C-alpha cells in the first residue's frame, strides 16, 4: 500500500477513535445529568485556573500534533487543501476532548452533544474527502454510522 493511502487510513482511524471517545463522554454526562447527578472527570475542587492551564497545554499539544500531521501529509504528496481540512479536524477533536474532560457538567452536556453532532458531520465529510480516491470511503462512513450508536448503547449499559 502506498504511503499516502496508508497515512490517510491511519488518520481516519484516529478520527473515528476520537469521535467514539467523545461520544462515550457525552453519553455518560447525559445519563448522569438526567438522573440528577453530576459528571466530572476532573475533581470538582480543582481550581478553575488549573483547568484552564491544562486546556492551554492540550491546545499546545494539539497544535504540535497538527503540525506533525501536516508535515507528514505534505511530504507524502497530499494537497495542502486536504491537509488544512485535516488540521482543523485534529484541533477540533483535541479541544473537544479536553473540554469534555475538564468542564463537562450538569447542564453543559447539551452543548457538547451539539458540538459532537457537528464533529460527526465534519468527520463524515473529511472521511469522504480523504478516501475519495480509493473508493472505500463509503465503508468507513457506514462503519462510523454503526459505531456511534453502538458506543452510546454500550456506554448506557455500563452505567
ChimeraX attribute file (.defattr): number of C-alpha atoms within 10 A of each C-alpha:
attribute: neighborCount
match mode: 1-to-1
recipient: residues
	/A:1	6
	/A:2	7
	/A:3	13
	/A:4	16
	/A:5	16
	/A:6	11
	/A:7	18
	/A:8	17
	/A:9	17
	/A:10	12
	/A:11	17
	/A:12	23
	/A:13	15
	/A:14	14
	/A:15	23
	/A:16	22
	/A:17	15
	/A:18	18
	/A:19	24
	/A:20	21
	/A:21	16
	/A:22	26
	/A:23	25
	/A:24	21
	/A:25	23
	/A:26	28
	/A:27	22
	/A:28	20
	/A:29	27
	/A:30	25
	/A:31	17
	/A:32	19
	/A:33	17
	/A:34	12
	/A:35	9
	/A:36	10
	/A:37	12
	/A:38	16
	/A:39	23
	/A:40	17
	/A:41	13
	/A:42	13
	/A:43	9
	/A:44	13
	/A:45	6
	/A:46	10
	/A:47	9
	/A:48	12
	/A:49	9
	/A:50	11
	/A:51	17
	/A:52	14
	/A:53	11
	/A:54	15
	/A:55	20
	/A:56	14
	/A:57	13
	/A:58	18
	/A:59	17
	/A:60	14
	/A:61	15
	/A:62	19
	/A:63	17
	/A:64	13
	/A:65	16
	/A:66	21
	/A:67	13
	/A:68	13
	/A:69	18
	/A:70	19
	/A:71	15
	/A:72	16
	/A:73	21
	/A:74	15
	/A:75	12
	/A:76	14
	/A:77	11
	/A:78	18
	/A:79	11
	/A:80	13
	/A:81	9
	/A:82	15
	/A:83	18
	/A:84	14
	/A:85	15
	/A:86	25
	/A:87	19
	/A:88	12
	/A:89	17
	/A:90	21
	/A:91	20
	/A:92	16
	/A:93	22
	/A:94	22
	/A:95	18
	/A:96	19
	/A:97	21
	/A:98	20
	/A:99	17
	/A:100	21
	/A:101	19
	/A:102	21
	/A:103	19
	/A:104	23
	/A:105	22
	/A:106	17
	/A:107	14
	/A:108	15
	/A:109	23
	/A:110	15
	/A:111	12
	/A:112	24
	/A:113	18
	/A:114	12
	/A:115	15
	/A:116	19
	/A:117	14
	/A:118	12
	/A:119	20
	/A:120	20
	/A:121	11
	/A:122	14
	/A:123	21
	/A:124	22
	/A:125	14
	/A:126	20
	/A:127	24
	/A:128	20
	/A:129	14
	/A:130	22
	/A:131	17
	/A:132	12
	/A:133	10
	/A:134	9
	/A:135	9
	/A:136	12
	/A:137	21
	/A:138	14
	/A:139	11
	/A:140	18
	/A:141	19
	/A:142	11
	/A:143	12
	/A:144	22
	/A:145	13
	/A:146	11
	/A:147	17
	/A:148	19
	/A:149	14
	/A:150	15
	/A:151	18
	/A:152	17
	/A:153	13
	/A:154	13
	/A:155	17
	/A:156	15
	/A:157	8
	/A:158	7
	/A:159	9
